[in-house]
Amino acid sequence: MKQNKAFTILELVVTLAILGTLSGIAIPQVGKWLRNARLHSAAIDLFVDIQHARMVAVKENRNVIVTFDPDGDGALDGTYLVFVDNGHSKSALWTRETDERIVRKGSLPPGVQLLKASFAGGIPKTRFNHMGFPNGLGGHVYFCSKPGAYMGIHVNINGNPRIVKSDNGETGTWN
């Protein structure tokens, strides 16, 4: 006598119920992990680009500008530009002219929002001189993913960038 080897309907229903429950638990965690990964990636990319700007300034013995308002409209839209300043600006301070070489263009990934970019004088750009020092006392760039994860970059008076985090994005909470 042959024995049938198959699943019963009850076994299939129980298996699907267990899979559904596990999926319901796991999917929100995957979304949170993805948001955090994008935020962390944005911090690393920006850190590397700022370091690169500093190295180009020293290597080429030139001023290199990092601006978070590349089009000069005053809006921080999550894009930034690194370029070599030739010192012959015909328009606003540290604004790229057509004959100035672009070193890097960058933008924050989807879901990551630029909150603030403030350097010497409160402007959203900085300049590294031929010795790798920023103008003024350095500055910072802060960004977040929704909901509520905050990261940023601090550039100290010596021009060294460092990645910082905050629980709520408030002043004085960045470490």
NORTA-V982053 format. One line per field, one symbol per residue. phi: phi as a letter, one per 40 degrees, with the letter a starting at -180 (. if undefined). psi: psi as a letter, one per 30 degrees, with the letter a starting at -180 (. if undefined). burial: b if it has 24 or more other C-alpha atoms within 12 Angstrom, else e. A space follows every 50 residues. Layout:
# NORTA-V982053
phi=???
psi=???
burial=???
This chain:
# NORTA-V982053
phi=.cbcbaccccccccccccccccccccdcccccccccccccccccccdccc dcdcccccccfbcbbbbbbdcgcgccbgbaabacccgbdbbcdfbccccc cccabaaccdgbbccababdggccabbcccbgcccgbgiabbaabccgbb aabbbcccgccacbbacbgcdgbcb
psi=kkkkjlkleeeeeeeeeeeeeeeeeeeeeeeeeeeeeeeeeeeeeeeeee eeeeeeeeefhlkkkjkgiefgffkjggllkklkkfghkfblkhkklfgk kkekkllklkfkkkekjkakgglhllkkafggklkbgbalkklllkkgkk lakkjaffgklkkllkefglkggk.
burial=eeeeeeeeeeeeeeeeeeeeeeeeeeeeeeeeeebbebbbbbbebbbebb bbbbbbbeeeebbbbbbbbbeeeeebbbbbbbbbbbeeeeeeebbbeeee ebbbbbbbbebbbbbbbbbeeebbbbbbbbebbbbeebbbbbbbbbeebb bbbbbbeebbbbbbbeeebeeeeee
